[in-house]
C-alpha cells in the first residue's frame, strides 16, 4: 500500500476514551506516514441510527485502509465481510478489518495475541488449573481461546445467556481439540469463582457506559488473580475491589496495546514498534 498517508477508524459504542486512535496515529507518523484515525461512535448524535453496513460502505468509499471493531459489533460484522482469517473464522469474532485498495474487506482477530501477551507480561506465574471467565460475547471468544492455549486446564465461561456460553465452550473445545471449556450460567457464578485460581472479566462492565462489576467481588480472596479486558478506565471497579481484597490483578492495557500493535501491522504492512505504542498509550493516562 501507499505509506504516504494512512486512514483508519474504530467502530463501536461509547468509545470516546479509546486510546487506540492515538497509538495508531503516533506510530504511523513515526514511520513517516501522515495518519488519521477516526472514532465512529454509534452512540453519538452524528452516527446514531447508522447501520454497520452503512459505516463499512462509507469507509470503503472514503478510502479507509482499515477499521478496528469493538463492542457491540465484533460478531455482527462477520457476515458483512468478504473474507476472514482462519483464526477469526474459528472464533466467530473480528476486531480488525483490513480494506484492500479494491475495497475488499478482510476480518482478523488480534484480541487473541493481545490478551496472551498481556497475560505473559502481567501475570507470568498465575495459577492456571481452574479459571472462570465472565462474558461470552465478542471479546470472550478471543480471551477463552487465549486462556486455554496458555495453560488453563479447566475454563468455566459464564454468561447471562447460558446457551451463548455453551456455544462458545463448544467452539473453543473444537478449536483446541480437547474438552477444556464448560459453559455455565453467570447467575450464582460466585461459588465457582471462589473455588478457582483466577477470574477474567470479558464483559463491558466497568466501562463508562456500563458501570459496576459483572459479579459480586466478595467471593474473592488474596489467593485469586483477577483480570479485566476493559481498559477505559485502566482501573475498573472490579480491579479496585480486587486489589483491596489482596488479589493480584491484570488490567486491560496489555491486551489493548498488543492488539493495536498486531492490527497496525495488518493495516499497513509496516513493522510497528511495540515499546513506542505502549509509551503513547501510557502518556494518555
Secondary structure, DSSP 4 states (H G I P E B T S, - for coil): ---SEEEEEEEESS-TT-SHHHHHHHHHHHTT-EEEEEEEETTSTTTTT--HHHHHHHHHHHT-SEEEE-TT-TTTTGGG-SEE-HHHHHHT--SEEEE-TT--EEEE--HHHHHHHHHHHH-TT---SEEEEE--SHHHHHHHHHHHHTT-SEEEEEESSHHHHHHHHHHHHHHHTS--EEEEESTTTHHHHHHSSEEEE-SSTTSTTS-S-SS-GGG--TT-EEEE---SSSS-HHHHHHHHTT-EEE-THHHHHHHHHHHHHHHHSS---HHHHHHHHHHT-
